[in-house]
Every structure is written in structure tokens, then in C-alpha cells.
Amino acid sequence: MAILQQPVNNSNPFADLIGDDLAPAGTFVATVIDVRDEFGVQRQKFQSLEMETVDLTTFLFGFRDAQNFEHRVSSRRMKISGNEKSTLFGFLKSLLGRAPQYGWDYAALKGQKCLLTVEHIQRRDGAGVFAGIAALSPVPQGMGGQVANGSPEARPPAPRAAVPPPPRPMPPARPVPPSPAPVQADDPIPF
């Protein structure tokens, strides 16, 4: 007996914000724009015909490419789970560079910068590709407002604190050695 079932919504909650834009593949400095949670979602269990009710979350990232065009990419929908083997836990660990703390609200990540690697993934129906997240990591120290390929972002870097650092003590003066004789064109290379 075949029973007609209501279709399961597998759409991305940020589809309206992303639109038809296909973000370029590569690694960029991105910002977490939004985090959207969905509660009580009906979906099919993995490798089963049985349905389950779950809570899901999705992250939206924004970045500018080398030509200064804005792009948005979202994560996949992930089950809200604190299990160390869960997709969300691994995602947050990559984004933070360390394991997340239990009891912490991950929506606090809105506005945080990270390195985001975008890949183009073939659609299951074979009708084109979409931009997906291949990897995440924290922005390395000193990289600030630079895109990984070297182009500056449109936004200026955050202003530094107005308080100057305390002065460092000066080392004692050392005598300056006499300068060596200039190197002539036919002299051997000194290394």
C-alpha cells in the first residue's frame, strides 16, 4: 500500500537572501551575518523511512570578492546537538579554533570574522552547482581585513585603542663598529 505523505521542507532558510548568486570558489575573510534556528522540524531519519522531529540551525556568512562584490553563503541545516560527534559541534569547533563551551549561546557569533573556503557542489538533480562551505577557521593574527588572496576588504580595519602602550626601557648604548669597505664589482659574493 502506498501512502501519500506531505513533502518535507529541505530548503535553506536563507534562500531568499542569497537568491541566484553563485559565490566564487576560494578562501575569503567572511563575517557571520546571521544564525537562524528552526524548532520542531519534521524530517526523514537518515537511511530510514521513519520521520523525526528535530531542532535545526543554519549560519549565513557574507564576504566580498577581489572585485569588491558582495556574496552570501549559508551552511547546511544542522541538528542542534552538543554531542562531540555532531555536525554542529564540529562546525563550531572549526569556526572557533577550539571546542565550544556547553551552555554558551552560539548566536553570539553574529559579527565575528572567520576564514571561509567556498566550493562549488553539483546539485543532486544534476541541474547546475551551488556554493557550499568546504572549510572554516578563525582569522589568523595580523590578517585582519585582508582577503586570503591578498585583496583588501571594502571595510577599513577596526580602530585600535587610543591608549598608548607603556614605554619600553632603552637598552644601554653599544659602540658602533666601523663600516666595512664598499664591495667592488669583481669581489667574491660574501656568503
Summary of the structure (lengths in Angstrom):
residues: 191
radius of gyration: 25.4
end to end distance: 85.2
largest distance: 98.4
contacts: 377
relative contact order: 0.18
helix: 9%
strand: 32%
